[in-house]
Amino acid sequence: MPDTSQLLLFIAAGWLLNLTPGPDVLYVVTHSLRSGARAGIVAGLGITAGCFVHIVAAALGVGALLAASATAFNLLKWAGAAYLLYVGVKLLHSRASGGPLDADTLTGAPLVSVDLRRVFSGGFWTNVLNPKVAIFFLAFVPQFIAPNVEHTTWVFLALGTLFNVNAIPVNIGWALAAAWMARRARAVRRTMHWLDRAAGVMFVGFGLKLAMSDNPSR
């Protein structure tokens, strides 16, 4: 394992990276705005579960395969882009979640009921179907592993797990912040369908960006 200073640097870098807005953050925030903090937290946990798939894959060499094989990378890339586009189009065609504000809404009750299992699985697949996540772990984590360390695979898994666990409070923070804003901003509640459409456009944008991206390891 890295020494204390390297480990602290690893944790700090992980937090900064997880604070950066992207498809995962957008997924958490969207569900928090629509259905409350619990839905956002569940979305974040789904993303965390998906991230563990990439960590194990990278540790076992699947990430190296994605980095080396254009075919493998492109297959997963197109699957991920299609899923992001699907999520975006679904949001663009969502019904308005309107209706006047009532006492329950003002006290923070979810405006739109949601199946938390679907929220979890959506977060999971949003992450798993993005090959750049696997390659990110393959590029980022080894920088903190000493060249002469024994049991590299186990050290990689430990650091990847630490990175992923440290992302949980960040995702919870995004969920709570979005839910707090939704409870206090009448305009957010009244125009939630426009937020759905804005999020849909962003998901479509992320999908197109992924579809047009090259293997970052090349």
C-alpha positions in Angstrom: 0.0 0.0 0.0 1.2 3.6 -0.5 2.6 5.5 2.4 0.4 7.9 4.4 1.2 11.0 2.2 0.5 9.1 -1.0 -2.7 7.6 0.5 -4.0 11.1 1.5 -3.1 12.4 -2.0 -5.0 9.5 -3.5 -8.1 10.2 -1.4 -8.0 13.9 -2.1 -7.6 13.3 -5.9 -10.5 10.8 -5.8 -12.8 13.3 -4.1 -12.0 16.0 -6.6 -12.6 13.7 -9.5 -15.9 12.5 -8.0 -17.0 16.1 -7.6 -16.6 16.8 -11.3 -20.0 16.8 -13.0 -20.6 14.0 -15.5 -23.3 11.4 -16.4 -23.1 9.9 -12.9 -23.6 13.2 -11.1 -26.3 14.1 -13.5 -28.1 10.8 -12.9 -28.0 11.4 -9.1 -29.1 15.0 -9.2 -32.0 14.3 -11.7 -33.5 11.6 -9.5 -33.1 13.8 -6.3 -34.8 16.7 -7.9 -37.7 14.5 -9.2 -38.2 12.1 -6.3 -36.3 13.3 -3.3 -33.0 12.5 -1.5 -33.6 8.8 -1.1 -33.9 8.3 -4.8 -30.7 10.2 -5.4 -28.9 8.2 -2.8 -30.1 5.0 -4.3 -29.0 6.2 -7.7 -25.5 6.9 -6.3 -25.3 3.4 -4.7 -26.2 1.9 -8.1 -23.3 3.9 -9.7 -21.0 2.7 -6.9 -22.0 -0.9 -7.6 -21.3 -0.4 -11.3 -17.9 1.1 -10.4 -17.0 -2.1 -8.5 -17.4 -4.0 -11.8 -14.8 -1.8 -13.4 -12.4 -2.1 -10.5 -12.5 -5.9 -10.5 -12.3 -5.9 -14.3 -9.3 -3.6 -14.3 -7.6 -5.7 -11.6 -8.2 -8.9 -13.6 -6.9 -7.4 -16.8 -10.2 -6.7 -18.6 -9.4 -3.0 -18.5 -6.1 -3.8 -20.2 -8.0 -5.6 -22.9 -10.3 -2.6 -23.4 -7.2 -0.4 -23.6 -5.5 -2.6 -26.1 -8.4 -3.9 -28.2 -10.2 -1.4 -30.4 -13.0 -3.9 -31.0 -13.7 -4.6 -27.3 -13.6 -0.9 -26.5 -15.9 0.0 -29.4 -18.4 -2.7 -28.5 -18.7 -1.4 -24.9 -18.6 2.2 -26.1 -21.5 1.8 -28.4 -23.5 -0.1 -25.8 -22.9 2.7 -23.3 -23.7 5.5 -25.8 -26.9 3.7 -26.8 -27.9 3.5 -23.1 -27.2 7.2 -22.4 -29.1 8.2 -25.5 -32.0 6.0 -24.3 -32.0 7.7 -20.9 -31.9 11.1 -22.6 -34.7 10.4 -25.0 -36.8 9.0 -22.2 -36.3 12.2 -20.2 -37.1 14.3 -23.2 -40.5 12.5 -23.6 -41.3 12.4 -19.9 -44.7 13.8 -18.8 -44.8 17.0 -16.9 -44.7 16.3 -13.2 -46.8 19.4 -12.4 -49.7 20.2 -10.3 -49.9 22.9 -7.7 -47.7 22.8 -4.7 -49.3 21.3 -1.6 -48.2 21.1 2.0 -46.5 17.7 1.5 -44.4 19.0 -1.4 -43.3 22.0 0.6 -42.2 19.8 3.5 -40.0 17.8 1.1 -42.1 14.8 0.2 -41.2 13.3 -3.2 -43.3 14.8 -6.0 -42.9 11.8 -8.3 -43.0 8.2 -7.0 -40.3 6.0 -8.4 -39.3 2.3 -8.3 -36.0 2.4 -6.4 -34.9 -0.9 -7.9 -35.1 0.7 -11.4 -33.2 3.8 -10.1 -30.5 1.5 -8.7 -30.2 -0.6 -11.9 -30.2 2.5 -14.1 -27.2 4.0 -12.1 -25.5 0.6 -12.3 -25.8 0.3 -16.1 -25.0 4.0 -16.7 -21.6 3.3 -15.1 -20.9 -0.3 -16.3 -21.5 0.5 -19.9 -19.0 3.3 -20.0 -15.6 1.8 -21.0 -13.8 5.0 -20.1 -14.4 4.2 -16.4 -12.4 0.9 -16.7 -9.6 2.7 -18.5 -9.7 5.5 -15.9 -9.0 3.0 -13.1 -6.3 1.3 -15.2 -4.6 4.7 -15.7 -5.2 6.3 -12.3 -4.8 3.6 -9.6 -1.4 2.2 -10.7 0.2 5.7 -10.2 -0.2 5.0 -6.4 1.3 1.5 -6.5 5.0 1.2 -5.9 6.8 -0.7 -8.7 8.3 -3.3 -6.4 5.1 -4.0 -4.4 4.0 -7.6 -4.0 0.5 -8.8 -4.8 -0.2 -6.0 -7.2 -3.7 -7.2 -7.9 -4.8 -7.1 -4.3 -3.3 -3.6 -3.8 -5.1 -2.5 -6.9 -8.4 -3.9 -5.6 -7.8 -2.2 -2.2 -7.1 1.2 -3.7 -10.0 0.9 -6.2 -12.3 0.0 -3.4 -11.1 2.9 -1.3 -11.7 5.2 -4.2 -15.2 3.9 -4.7 -16.2 4.0 -1.1 -14.9 7.6 -0.8 -17.2 8.4 -3.7 -20.3 7.4 -1.7 -20.4 10.6 0.5 -19.8 12.7 -2.6 -22.8 11.2 -4.3 -24.9 11.5 -1.1 -23.9 15.1 -1.0 -25.1 15.7 -4.5 -28.3 14.0 -3.7 -29.0 15.9 -0.5 -28.0 19.2 -2.2 -30.4 18.6 -5.1 -33.2 17.5 -2.8 -32.7 20.6 -0.6 -32.9 22.9 -3.6 -36.1 21.2 -4.9 -37.8 21.6 -1.5 -37.0 25.3 -1.3 -37.3 26.4 -4.9 -40.9 26.7 -6.1 -39.7 27.4 -9.7 -37.9 24.0 -9.6 -41.1 22.2 -8.7 -43.3 24.0 -11.1 -40.9 23.5 -14.1 -39.7 20.0 -13.2 -40.6 18.8 -16.7 -38.3 21.4 -18.2 -35.5 20.2 -15.9 -36.3 16.7 -17.2 -35.8 17.9 -20.7 -32.6 19.8 -19.9 -31.3 16.6 -18.3 -32.4 14.7 -21.3 -30.5 17.0 -23.6 -27.4 16.6 -21.4 -27.7 12.8 -21.4 -28.0 12.8 -25.2 -24.9 15.0 -25.3 -23.0 12.6 -23.1 -24.1 9.7 -25.3 -23.0 11.4 -28.5 -19.7 12.4 -26.9 -19.1 8.8 -25.9 -20.1 7.5 -29.3 -17.6 9.9 -31.0 -14.8 9.3 -28.5 -11.6 7.4 -29.2 -9.9 4.9 -26.9 -8.1 7.3 -24.5 -5.2 4.9 -24.1 -4.2 5.3 -27.7 
